Amino acid sequence: MALDPVETLQLLIQAPSVNPMGRPLTEAVQGEGRVTDLLQKICEQHGWPWLRQRVHPERENLVALVAGDLPVEEGGELLLWDVHQDTVPVEGMTVAPFGGEVRDRRVYGRGACDVKGAMAAMVCALSRASKTAGEPSPSPALQGRGNNGRPTVVIAFTANEECGFTGARALCDLWDSERRAGVKITGGTTTPERLFPRPPDAAIVAEPTEFHVVVAHHGVVRWRCHTHGRAAHTSRPDQGINAIYAMAEVIRSIEGYHKWLRETAPEHPLCGRPSACVSTIHGGVGVNTVPERATIEIDRRCSPQYLPADGYRQLVEHIAANADVGDCRIEHDPPFMDSNGLSDKNNRELAERVATLARAMGREGKLVGVPYGTDAAAISAVGVPTIVFGPGAIAQAHTADEFIEIKELELGADVFYRIACGEL
């Protein structure tokens, strides 16, 4: 029985899956487990073979198979659909983060746009397109390339996209004959070999792109920087070395570096220029103590052709040369997250197919680049033509009143249904 996109999205929002952002799970709403369990039940209800793959403690990928008309082993097309389970934190939200409220033809809640809306659209599309053995194709007029009918779709619900893309990287091990032996399967009704008799022919990564087709995006590297001073009583501040004052100099140097990047760094024709940003700051232990330590987190975005490790090194060198911190010591941790960008070198054919379908369904369907990162970079890096595509607008992602328009959600289900039926 076909699922309803709005009802499915509400259930997904009501299953909190907040990313702990690099820290251990400490709150009830953190981790993907609740939504993983919900998705597993949906797979079981529809008879889709599935497995769970451990990525981090208590955080798993769920991967399911929806068979096409021509078996993959006989030359049928094998498509990978990737959609991440995790969301960003909910502090400061002005709507109920896990309510899934429907109001003014919108669904509200954390993940409604990024990216449980697209997840609901994909799941509902597959529930319409899948069949049991011997049933006719649900839309015989929709025939894929080579008249092979519907492709086989492997849908991967990945963990930890918002802070590392480690779920997508682990997913790629499932079709690597050498790395399969190290995969940690925690349950399921199928095997990696049955899911992936060969690597996917192409991959669609779900993100809110307004039905434009993202063919390129920036890479990212993130790390923590510390300044080390000397504590003292604030009645005698000159006897200490103020780590916060030193960190202010570090921050000013990063701000200058960002301005330099935006004005002079090579500009990618689709993604624009790279960037650097200080996104968190912590320091001090009390109002009457000169702080001996301060910490910031740095987000450095790199063009698709630029290695994140080079971006890290260059900014570290810039800080050393330009931040006057006196007797303080600057320490940079190794990156806790790095990901290459998505290149548009090998995904143009797939992108044109999806864009043509989007246009046929009334959307502009442009081929674009974006400054943010996605799971697509990990999948593309192992040779699979990969694009980013889905309903919703990135302007609503991570916001205090996150939502998706119901008309976008329903159109997304229709577009993915036609892809599942082989219209590409």
C-alpha positions in Angstrom: 0.0 0.0 0.0 1.3 3.4 -1.0 2.3 5.7 1.8 1.1 9.3 2.2 4.0 11.9 2.0 2.6 14.3 4.7 1.8 11.5 7.2 5.1 9.9 6.6 7.0 13.1 7.1 5.2 13.8 10.3 6.2 10.4 11.7 9.8 11.0 10.7 9.9 14.4 12.4 8.3 12.9 15.5 11.3 10.5 15.7 14.1 12.8 16.9 17.5 12.2 15.3 19.6 15.1 16.4 23.3 14.8 15.6 25.5 15.1 18.7 27.9 17.1 16.5 31.1 15.2 17.3 30.3 14.5 20.9 29.0 11.4 22.7 25.3 10.8 22.9 24.1 12.4 26.1 20.5 13.5 25.4 17.4 11.5 24.6 16.8 13.2 21.3 20.3 12.5 20.0 21.2 9.8 17.6 19.5 8.2 14.6 18.2 5.1 16.4 14.5 6.1 16.6 14.2 7.0 12.9 16.3 4.0 11.9 13.8 1.7 13.7 10.8 3.5 12.0 12.4 3.1 8.6 13.1 -0.5 9.2 9.4 -1.1 10.0 8.5 0.6 6.7 10.9 -1.7 4.8 9.5 -4.7 6.5 5.9 -3.7 5.7 6.8 -3.4 2.1 8.9 -6.6 1.9 12.1 -4.7 1.0 15.2 -6.6 2.0 17.3 -4.5 4.4 20.4 -4.4 6.6 21.7 -2.2 9.3 25.3 -1.2 9.2 27.1 0.2 12.3 28.8 3.6 11.7 29.3 4.8 15.3 28.1 3.4 18.6 24.3 3.3 18.6 24.3 5.0 15.2 23.6 3.0 12.0 23.0 3.1 8.3 19.9 1.4 7.1 20.1 0.1 3.5 17.2 -1.4 1.6 16.6 -3.0 -1.8 13.7 -2.3 -4.1 14.0 -4.7 -7.0 13.6 -3.6 -10.6 12.1 -5.3 -13.6 15.4 -6.6 -14.9 17.8 -8.1 -12.4 21.1 -6.3 -11.9 23.0 -9.5 -12.7 21.3 -9.6 -16.1 22.2 -6.0 -16.9 19.4 -4.1 -15.2 20.2 -0.6 -14.0 21.2 -0.2 -10.3 20.5 3.2 -8.8 21.6 4.3 -5.3 19.4 6.8 -3.5 21.1 8.3 -0.4 19.3 10.4 2.2 20.7 11.1 5.7 18.8 10.4 8.9 20.3 13.0 11.2 19.3 16.6 11.8 21.1 19.6 13.4 20.3 20.5 17.0 17.1 22.3 18.0 18.1 25.1 20.3 16.4 28.3 19.6 13.6 26.9 17.5 10.3 28.8 17.5 8.2 25.8 16.4 7.8 22.5 18.1 11.0 20.7 16.8 9.5 17.2 16.9 5.8 18.0 16.4 5.4 17.7 12.7 2.7 20.4 12.8 0.8 21.1 9.6 -0.1 24.7 9.1 -0.7 26.9 6.1 0.1 24.0 3.7 3.5 23.5 5.3 4.9 20.8 7.6 7.0 22.3 10.4 9.7 20.7 12.5 13.4 19.9 12.7 14.3 18.0 9.6 11.2 19.0 7.6 13.4 20.5 5.0 16.8 19.0 5.7 16.2 16.3 4.9 13.3 14.3 6.1 11.0 15.9 3.5 13.0 14.3 0.7 13.2 11.1 2.8 9.4 10.9 3.0 9.2 11.7 -0.8 11.6 8.9 -1.6 10.0 6.3 0.6 6.5 7.1 -0.6 7.7 7.0 -4.2 9.1 3.5 -3.7 6.0 2.3 -1.9 4.0 3.3 -5.0 6.5 1.8 -7.5 7.5 -1.4 -5.8 5.6 -4.6 -6.5 5.5 -8.2 -5.5 6.6 -10.9 -7.9 4.3 -11.4 -10.8 2.6 -8.1 -10.6 2.5 -5.8 -13.6 4.6 -2.6 -13.6 2.6 0.2 -11.9 3.2 2.4 -15.0 4.0 0.4 -18.1 4.2 3.6 -20.2 7.3 4.7 -18.1 10.2 2.8 -19.6 13.8 3.3 -18.8 16.8 3.4 -21.1 17.1 0.3 -23.2 13.4 -0.6 -22.4 14.5 -2.4 -19.3 11.6 -1.0 -17.3 12.2 0.0 -13.7 15.7 0.1 -12.3 16.7 -1.6 -9.1 16.9 1.0 -6.4 19.0 0.7 -3.3 17.9 3.3 -0.8 20.5 4.2 1.9 19.4 6.0 5.0 22.8 7.2 6.2 24.0 8.4 9.6 26.1 11.4 10.6 25.9 13.6 7.5 25.7 16.8 9.5 29.1 16.2 11.2 31.4 14.2 9.1 29.7 12.3 6.2 30.9 9.1 7.9 27.7 7.2 7.1 28.1 7.8 3.4 31.8 6.7 3.6 30.8 3.5 5.4 28.1 2.9 2.8 30.6 2.8 0.0 32.3 -0.2 1.7 29.3 -2.3 1.0 30.2 -2.7 -2.7 34.0 -2.7 -2.3 35.1 -6.3 -2.5 38.2 -5.7 -0.4 36.5 -3.6 2.4 33.3 -5.7 2.7 35.0 -8.0 5.2 35.3 -5.1 7.7 31.7 -3.9 7.5 29.8 -4.2 10.8 26.4 -5.6 10.0 24.1 -5.5 13.1 21.0 -7.0 11.6 18.9 -7.5 8.5 17.4 -9.7 5.9 20.0 -9.4 3.1 23.7 -9.1 2.6 26.0 -6.5 1.0 26.6 -8.8 -1.9 22.9 -9.1 -2.7 22.4 -5.3 -2.3 25.3 -4.5 -4.6 26.3 -7.3 -7.1 28.3 -4.4 -8.6 28.8 -0.8 -7.7 25.9 1.5 -8.4 25.5 2.8 -11.9 24.6 6.3 -10.5 23.6 7.9 -7.3 21.1 10.6 -6.3 21.7 12.3 -2.9 18.7 13.9 -1.4 19.0 17.5 -0.2 16.7 20.6 -0.5 17.7 21.9 -4.0 14.3 23.2 -5.2 14.5 20.6 -7.9 17.6 22.1 -9.4 20.4 19.5 -10.0 23.5 20.1 -8.0 26.5 18.8 -9.9 29.3 20.5 -7.9 29.8 21.7 -4.4 32.6 22.9 -2.0 34.6 20.7 0.2 35.0 21.4 3.9 37.5 21.0 6.8 36.7 21.8 10.4 38.9 21.9 13.4 39.4 23.4 16.9 42.0 26.0 17.7 43.2 26.8 21.2 45.1 29.7 22.8 47.0 28.9 26.0 47.8 31.6 28.5 48.3 31.8 32.2 45.6 32.1 34.9 45.7 34.8 37.5 43.3 36.7 39.8 41.4 39.4 37.9 42.4 41.9 40.6 46.0 41.5 39.2 45.4 40.8 35.5 48.9 41.8 34.5 50.2 38.7 36.3 48.3 36.5 33.9 48.3 35.9 30.2 44.8 36.3 28.9 43.9 33.6 26.4 40.7 35.3 25.3 42.6 38.5 24.3 44.9 36.3 22.3 42.0 34.4 20.7 40.6 37.8 19.6 43.7 38.3 17.6 43.4 34.8 16.1 39.8 35.6 15.1 40.7 38.9 13.5 43.3 37.1 11.4 40.8 34.5 10.3 38.3 37.3 9.4 41.0 38.9 7.3 41.8 35.6 5.6 38.2 35.1 4.7 38.1 38.6 3.1 41.2 37.7 1.2 39.6 34.5 -0.1 36.4 36.3 -1.2 38.3 38.9 -3.1 41.3 37.1 -4.6 41.0 33.3 -4.5 40.2 31.5 -7.7 36.4 31.4 -8.3 34.8 28.1 -9.3 32.4 28.7 -12.2 29.5 26.9 -10.3 30.4 27.1 -6.6 32.0 30.6 -6.4 34.9 31.4 -4.1 35.9 29.5 -0.9 35.4 30.8 2.6 36.6 30.6 6.3 34.4 31.2 9.4 34.8 31.0 13.2 31.5 29.3 14.3 31.9 28.7 18.1 34.0 30.1 20.9 34.6 29.1 24.5 36.9 30.4 27.2 37.5 31.1 30.8 36.3 29.4 34.0 34.9 32.4 36.0 34.5 36.1 36.0 37.3 36.6 38.6 40.0 34.5 36.9 42.2 35.6 34.0 41.4 32.9 31.4 44.3 30.6 30.6 42.6 28.8 27.7 40.2 29.7 24.9 38.9 27.5 22.1 37.2 28.2 18.7 35.9 26.0 16.0 36.8 26.9 12.4 34.9 26.0 9.3 36.9 26.2 6.1 35.1 25.7 2.7 37.3 24.7 -0.3 36.6 24.7 -4.0 35.9 21.2 -5.5 39.3 20.9 -7.0 41.1 21.9 -3.8 42.1 19.4 -1.1 40.7 20.2 2.4 44.1 19.3 3.9 45.6 22.2 1.9 42.9 24.5 3.1 43.7 23.6 6.7 47.4 24.0 6.3 47.1 27.4 4.5 44.9 28.9 7.2 47.1 27.6 10.1 50.1 29.2 8.4 48.2 32.4 7.9 47.2 32.6 11.6 50.8 32.0 12.7 52.0 34.8 10.5 49.3 37.3 11.2 47.9 36.9 14.8 50.0 38.8 17.3 49.2 36.8 20.5 52.2 37.9 22.6 53.3 35.3 25.1 50.2 33.0 24.4 50.6 29.8 22.6 48.4 28.8 19.7 47.5 25.1 19.2 45.5 23.6 16.4 43.9 20.2 16.7 43.8 17.8 13.8 40.6 18.3 11.8 37.6 16.5 13.3 35.9 16.6 9.9 37.1 16.9 6.3 35.5 16.1 3.0 36.4 16.8 -0.6 34.1 18.7 -2.8 31.8 17.3 -5.4 33.2 17.6 -8.9 31.1 17.9 -12.0 33.6 15.9 -14.1 31.6 12.6 -14.4 28.0 13.3 -13.5 26.8 15.4 -16.5 24.8 12.6 -18.2 22.9 11.7 -15.0 22.3 15.4 -14.2 20.8 16.1 -17.6 18.5 13.1 -17.3 17.2 14.3 -13.9 17.0 17.9 -15.0 15.0 16.9 -18.1 12.5 15.1 -15.9 12.3 18.0 -13.5 11.5 20.4 -16.4 8.9 18.0 -17.7 7.2 18.3 -14.3 7.1 22.1 -14.4 10.3 23.0 -12.6 13.3 25.0 -13.9 15.7 22.1 -13.3 19.0 24.0 -13.7 22.4 22.4 -13.3 24.0 24.3 -10.4 26.8 24.4 -7.9 26.4 25.1 -4.2 28.7 26.2 -1.3 27.6 23.6 1.2 28.8 19.9 1.5 26.8 16.7 1.1 27.2 12.9 1.2 27.6 13.1 -2.6 31.3 13.8 -2.3 32.0 10.5 -0.6 30.0 8.5 -3.1 31.5 10.3 -6.1 35.0 9.8 -4.8 34.8 6.1 -5.4 33.8 6.5 -9.0 30.0 6.6 -8.9 28.3 9.4 -11.0 26.5 11.3 -8.3 24.2 14.3 -8.2 22.3 16.2 -5.4 18.6 16.7 -5.9 15.3 17.1 -4.0 12.4 19.1 -2.8 12.5 22.1 -0.5 14.8 25.1 -0.3 18.1 25.4 1.5 17.0 28.7 2.9 14.6 26.8 5.2 17.2 24.3 6.4 18.5 24.6 10.0 16.2 27.5 10.7 14.3 28.3 13.9 10.9 27.6 12.1 12.1 24.9 9.7 9.4 23.8 7.3 8.7 22.4 3.8 5.8 23.3 1.6 3.4 20.4 1.1 3.2 21.1 -2.6 7.0 20.6 -2.8 6.8 17.5 -0.8 4.1 16.0 -3.0 5.9 17.0 -6.2 9.1 15.3 -4.8 7.2 12.1 -4.3 5.9 12.3 -7.9 9.4 13.0 -9.3 11.0 10.2 -7.4 8.2 7.9 -8.3 8.8 8.5 -12.0 12.6 7.9 -11.5 11.7 4.6 -9.7 9.5 3.6 -12.6 12.3 4.1 -15.1 11.5 7.4 -16.8 15.0 8.7 -16.7 
